[in-house]
């Protein structure tokens, strides 16, 4: 065989073997399987495990991460690492990762998924608006994987699904948060109970918000109430004045001074007779 052909064959074979050799040199980590948090009953703790079983360069240290962020106070030099979740709740769920660092090689890691059904931690209990205004309601949750959000309106014993197709309802979802905006509120059709529903592969949960829509005259109600009280008071005064007893009204034809008595008149007549006899 020609020497050049032999050299090309050796180079080609080396290139083919390079990925295999790199895979053989990668560190090996044994990690816990995924965990589902049983939130319906009492759970004392959950322990995650990682073990660096093979590495072709010196191991430096290791630490734990949750959802892409390093967990404080978890760095150490051990090849076997454990992380305890005491009294786990829904917000303890997420994507955990044990990370091993090396002096002369890239970091190596293993991922452990800790799953839990969604749990709504925040929402509006009620929303009060005037007709023609816009309303905003929201829900936020904990749990992993991130849920799929849906909104619907409670109509008696049935439900009416809501989406973005109406032109007045706009729903925005991102991970553990959802928001619904209703434009130009209608006092006839929009008031009622609205439900947000969060669902993932483990389970689902829902919460409700009561939307109240008031008339345009609602801001005037306090003023109208005061005005009504004034009118009632004026009517009472007028009726009272008209129903006064006649004795309480002074007749303009009667003299203002005191009336003379009969005894006074008789006394004057007697004096006149006495003068005439003298």
C-alpha positions in Angstrom: 0.0 0.0 0.0 1.2 3.4 -0.8 2.7 5.3 2.2 0.5 8.3 1.8 -2.6 6.0 1.8 -1.4 4.4 5.0 -0.9 7.8 6.7 -4.4 8.9 5.6 -5.9 5.8 7.0 -4.1 6.3 10.3 -5.3 9.9 10.6 -8.9 8.9 9.7 -8.9 6.1 12.3 -7.6 8.4 14.9 -10.4 10.9 14.3 -13.0 8.2 14.5 -11.6 7.0 17.8 -11.3 10.5 19.4 -14.9 10.8 20.5 -14.9 7.3 22.0 -11.7 8.1 23.9 -13.2 11.4 25.2 -16.3 9.6 26.4 -14.1 7.1 28.2 -12.3 10.0 29.9 -15.4 11.8 31.1 -16.1 11.6 34.9 -18.8 9.2 36.0 -21.4 10.2 38.6 -24.1 8.0 40.1 -27.0 10.1 41.3 -30.5 9.5 42.9 -33.4 9.0 40.6 -36.2 11.6 40.3 -38.2 12.1 43.5 -41.9 13.0 43.8 -42.8 14.8 47.0 -45.8 13.3 48.7 -47.3 16.6 50.0 -50.6 15.0 51.1 -49.2 13.3 54.1 -46.4 14.0 56.7 -42.9 13.7 55.3 -39.9 14.1 57.6 -37.2 14.7 55.0 -35.9 13.8 51.6 -32.2 13.1 50.9 -30.5 13.5 47.5 -27.3 11.5 46.7 -24.4 11.9 44.3 -21.2 9.9 44.0 -18.2 10.6 41.8 -17.2 7.0 40.8 -14.6 7.8 38.2 -12.4 10.7 37.1 -9.2 10.9 35.0 -8.0 14.1 36.6 -7.7 15.4 40.1 -11.0 16.3 41.7 -11.1 19.8 43.3 -14.5 20.3 45.1 -18.2 19.9 44.6 -21.5 21.8 45.4 -25.2 21.6 44.9 -27.4 23.8 42.7 -31.2 24.3 42.5 -32.8 25.7 39.4 -29.5 27.0 38.0 -28.4 28.7 41.2 -25.8 27.5 43.7 -27.2 26.5 47.1 -25.2 28.4 49.8 -23.0 26.5 52.2 -22.9 23.2 50.2 -19.3 23.2 48.9 -17.1 20.4 49.9 -14.2 18.2 48.8 -16.0 14.8 49.2 -16.6 12.6 46.2 -19.9 11.4 47.8 -22.3 14.2 48.4 -25.8 14.3 50.0 -28.3 17.0 50.3 -31.2 16.9 52.8 -34.6 18.6 52.3 -36.2 18.8 55.8 -40.0 18.9 55.9 -40.3 19.3 52.1 -43.0 21.5 50.7 -44.1 22.3 47.1 -41.6 25.2 46.8 -38.8 22.8 47.6 -39.4 21.0 44.3 -37.3 21.8 41.3 -34.2 20.8 39.3 -31.3 19.9 41.6 -27.8 19.4 40.4 -24.6 18.1 42.0 -21.5 19.7 40.4 -18.0 18.4 40.6 -15.0 20.7 39.7 -11.5 19.6 38.5 -8.1 21.2 38.3 -7.5 20.4 34.6 -10.9 19.5 33.2 -14.4 21.0 32.8 -17.0 20.6 35.5 -19.1 17.5 35.6 -22.7 17.3 36.9 -25.7 15.1 37.4 -29.3 16.3 37.6 -32.0 15.1 40.0 -35.6 16.2 39.5 -37.7 16.7 42.6 -41.3 16.9 41.5 -44.4 18.1 43.2 -47.9 19.0 42.1 -48.6 22.8 41.8 -49.8 24.8 44.8 -51.2 28.3 44.3 -49.5 30.7 46.7 -51.0 34.0 45.6 -54.1 35.3 43.9 -56.7 38.0 44.1 -59.7 37.0 46.2 -61.8 39.8 44.6 -61.6 42.5 42.0 -63.9 45.6 42.0 -64.2 47.7 38.9 -66.6 50.1 37.2 -68.1 49.2 33.8 -66.0 50.3 30.9 -62.7 49.9 32.9 -60.2 47.1 32.6 -59.7 44.3 35.1 -56.6 42.3 35.9 -56.5 39.0 37.9 -53.5 36.7 38.5 -52.3 33.5 40.1 -48.8 32.3 41.1 -47.7 28.9 42.2 -44.9 26.7 43.4 -44.3 23.1 42.2 -42.3 21.3 39.5 -42.5 20.8 36.6 -43.9 24.3 35.7 -47.6 24.0 35.3 -49.9 24.4 32.3 -52.3 27.3 33.1 -55.9 27.6 32.1 -58.6 30.1 33.0 -62.4 29.6 33.1 -65.5 31.3 34.4 -67.8 29.5 36.8 -71.4 29.5 35.4 -73.5 27.9 38.0 -72.6 24.2 38.0 -70.7 24.4 34.7 -67.5 26.1 33.5 -66.8 28.3 30.5 -63.2 28.1 29.2 -61.5 31.4 28.4 -58.8 32.0 25.8 -57.4 34.9 23.8 -59.8 34.6 20.8 -62.4 37.0 22.0 -60.5 40.3 21.6 -61.3 41.4 25.2 -59.7 38.6 27.2 -55.9 38.4 27.2 -54.1 35.6 29.1 -50.3 35.7 29.8 -48.5 32.6 31.2 -44.9 32.3 32.3 -43.6 29.4 34.4 -45.3 29.6 37.8 -47.3 32.7 37.0 -50.5 33.5 35.0 -52.4 36.7 34.4 -55.7 37.5 32.7 -56.8 41.0 31.6 -60.3 41.9 30.6 -60.8 45.0 28.6 -63.9 47.4 28.6 -65.8 45.6 31.3 -69.5 44.8 30.6 -71.8 45.1 33.7 -74.1 42.4 32.3 -71.8 39.6 31.2 -68.4 40.0 32.9 -69.2 39.9 36.7 -68.8 36.5 38.3 -66.3 33.9 39.6 -63.1 33.3 37.6 -60.9 30.2 38.2 -57.2 29.7 37.5 -56.1 26.1 37.1 -52.5 24.9 37.3 -51.7 21.4 36.1 -48.5 19.3 35.7 -47.7 15.6 35.5 -48.1 15.2 39.2 -51.4 16.9 39.8 -53.4 20.1 39.6 -54.8 22.8 41.8 -57.2 25.8 41.3 -58.2 29.0 43.0 -61.0 31.5 42.3 -61.4 35.3 42.1 -64.7 37.2 42.4 -65.1 40.0 39.8 -67.6 42.7 40.6 -68.5 45.4 38.0 -70.3 48.5 39.2 -72.4 51.0 37.3 -71.1 54.3 36.0 -73.3 56.0 38.7 -71.5 54.2 41.5 -69.2 57.1 42.3 -72.2 59.4 42.7 -74.0 57.1 45.2 -72.7 58.8 48.3 -73.7 62.3 47.0 -77.1 61.0 46.0 -77.6 59.6 49.4 -76.8 62.9 51.1 -79.1 64.7 48.7 -81.9 62.3 49.5 -81.5 62.9 53.2 -81.7 66.7 52.7 -84.9 66.4 50.6 -86.5 64.2 53.3 -85.5 66.7 56.0 -87.0 69.6 54.0 -90.3 67.7 53.4 -90.6 66.9 57.2 -90.1 70.6 58.1 -92.7 71.8 55.5 -95.3 69.3 56.7 -94.7 70.2 60.3 -95.2 73.9 59.6 -98.5 73.3 57.8 -99.9 71.1 60.5 -99.3 73.6 63.4 -102.3 74.3 65.7 -104.4 77.5 64.9 -103.7 78.7 68.5 -100.0 79.0 67.7 -100.7 81.5 64.9 -101.2 85.2 65.8 -104.3 86.9 64.2 -103.3 90.4 62.7 -106.8 91.8 63.3 -106.7 91.5 67.1 -105.3 94.5 69.1 -101.8 94.2 70.4 -102.4 95.9 73.9 -104.3 94.3 76.8 -108.1 94.3 76.6 -110.1 96.5 79.1 -112.3 94.7 81.6 -116.0 95.5 82.5 -115.1 96.5 86.0 -113.0 99.3 84.7 -115.8 100.6 82.6 -118.3 100.6 85.5 -115.9 102.5 87.7 -115.7 105.3 85.1 -119.5 105.6 84.8 -119.8 106.0 88.6 -117.4 108.9 88.7 -119.3 110.7 86.0 -122.6 110.5 87.9 -120.9 111.8 91.1 -119.7 114.9 89.2 -123.2 115.6 87.8 -124.9 115.6 91.3 -122.6 118.3 92.7 
